[in-house]
């Protein structure tokens, strides 16, 4: 069964000669005001993936009052190039850029990733205005 590994919310993720560089992981999200817009990258890993199987990811950002701020559903197949298929290659990572999310509430927000409705992982990050 596929599983979610690490979950990181950060400013940016980029590739440097095959190495993933995570720029400015957030321990707090600070739009200028609430409500206010903020852009971020949600980076996460997956493991125990099987080739040529349809996977469904559900990405949610849940507000402090337990309402859903964002829900995004994505389908994908894990299909590495044939020359890279091996038992050790059963993992991958995804970096999703969210531009100008309108955060409506102060407080603890939950970033939750679920794969095939069975396995999930989440991270909680507070949102507080920086301009006050």
C-alpha positions as CSV (number, residue, x, y, z in Angstrom):
1,X,0.0,0.0,0.0
2,X,1.4,3.4,-1.0
3,X,2.2,5.8,1.9
4,X,3.0,9.5,2.3
5,X,6.4,10.3,3.8
6,X,7.6,13.8,4.7
7,X,5.4,16.8,4.3
8,X,7.0,20.3,4.1
9,X,5.5,23.7,3.5
10,X,8.1,26.1,2.2
11,X,8.9,29.1,0.0
12,X,10.3,27.2,-2.9
13,X,11.8,23.8,-4.0
14,X,14.3,23.6,-6.8
15,X,16.6,21.1,-8.4
16,X,20.4,21.6,-8.2
17,X,22.1,18.9,-10.3
18,X,19.7,16.2,-9.0
19,X,19.5,17.5,-5.5
20,X,16.2,18.9,-4.2
21,X,16.9,22.2,-2.4
22,X,14.2,23.3,0.0
23,X,14.2,27.1,0.4
24,X,12.8,28.6,3.7
25,X,10.6,25.9,5.3
26,X,7.8,27.6,7.1
27,X,7.1,27.1,10.8
28,X,4.6,29.9,10.6
29,X,2.7,31.4,7.6
30,X,2.6,35.2,7.7
31,X,0.4,37.0,5.2
32,X,0.5,40.8,5.7
33,X,-3.1,40.7,7.1
34,X,-5.9,38.3,7.7
35,X,-7.7,37.8,5.4
36,X,-4.7,37.9,3.2
37,X,-2.9,36.2,0.3
38,X,0.2,34.1,0.6
39,X,2.1,31.8,-1.9
40,X,3.8,28.6,-0.8
41,X,5.1,25.2,-2.0
42,X,3.7,22.0,-0.5
43,X,6.4,19.3,-0.9
44,X,5.8,15.7,0.1
45,X,7.2,12.2,-0.6
46,X,5.5,8.9,-1.3
47,X,6.8,5.4,-1.0
48,X,5.8,1.8,-1.5
49,X,4.5,2.8,-4.9
50,X,3.8,0.2,-7.6
51,X,4.3,0.8,-11.3
52,X,1.5,1.3,-13.6
53,X,-1.2,1.6,-10.9
54,X,-3.6,4.6,-10.9
55,X,-3.2,6.6,-7.7
56,X,-5.5,9.3,-6.4
57,X,-4.1,12.1,-4.2
58,X,-6.3,14.4,-2.2
59,X,-4.6,17.5,-0.9
60,X,-6.4,19.6,1.7
61,X,-5.8,22.7,3.6
62,X,-8.1,22.8,6.7
63,X,-8.8,26.0,8.6
64,X,-8.9,26.2,12.4
65,X,-12.7,25.9,12.4
66,X,-12.3,22.5,10.5
67,X,-13.7,23.9,7.2
68,X,-11.8,23.2,4.1
69,X,-9.8,26.2,2.6
70,X,-8.5,24.2,-0.4
71,X,-9.1,20.7,-1.7
72,X,-7.3,19.5,-4.8
73,X,-7.7,16.0,-6.2
74,X,-5.0,14.6,-8.6
75,X,-4.7,11.3,-10.4
76,X,-1.4,9.9,-11.4
77,X,0.4,6.7,-12.5
78,X,3.9,5.8,-11.1
79,X,5.7,5.0,-14.3
80,X,9.4,5.4,-14.1
81,X,11.5,4.9,-17.2
82,X,12.0,1.2,-17.9
83,X,15.8,1.4,-17.3
84,X,15.1,2.7,-13.7
85,X,12.6,0.1,-12.6
86,X,13.8,-1.8,-9.6
87,X,12.6,-2.8,-6.2
88,X,14.5,0.1,-4.7
89,X,12.7,2.6,-6.9
90,X,9.3,2.6,-5.3
91,X,9.3,6.2,-4.1
92,X,8.8,9.7,-5.4
93,X,8.2,13.3,-4.5
94,X,5.8,16.0,-5.5
95,X,6.2,19.8,-5.1
96,X,3.0,21.8,-5.6
97,X,3.1,25.5,-5.9
98,X,0.0,27.4,-4.5
99,X,-0.1,31.0,-5.5
100,X,-2.0,33.7,-3.6
101,X,-4.0,31.4,-1.2
102,X,-6.5,33.6,0.5
103,X,-6.1,32.7,4.2
104,X,-9.3,33.8,5.9
105,X,-8.6,32.8,9.6
106,X,-5.8,33.2,12.1
107,X,-4.6,30.1,13.9
108,X,-3.5,26.5,13.2
109,X,-4.0,25.2,9.6
110,X,-3.7,21.6,8.7
111,X,-2.1,20.5,5.4
112,X,-3.2,17.0,4.7
113,X,-2.3,14.6,1.9
114,X,-4.2,11.4,1.4
115,X,-3.3,8.7,-1.2
116,X,-6.0,6.4,-2.5
117,X,-8.2,7.2,0.5
118,X,-6.2,4.9,2.7
119,X,-2.9,6.4,3.8
120,X,-2.3,10.0,4.8
121,X,0.1,12.4,6.5
122,X,-0.4,15.9,7.7
123,X,1.4,18.9,9.1
124,X,0.0,21.7,11.1
125,X,1.2,25.3,10.7
126,X,-0.1,28.5,12.4
127,X,-1.1,31.5,10.2
128,X,-0.7,34.9,11.8
129,X,-0.6,38.4,10.1
130,X,2.8,40.0,9.8
131,X,1.7,43.6,9.2
132,X,0.2,44.3,12.6
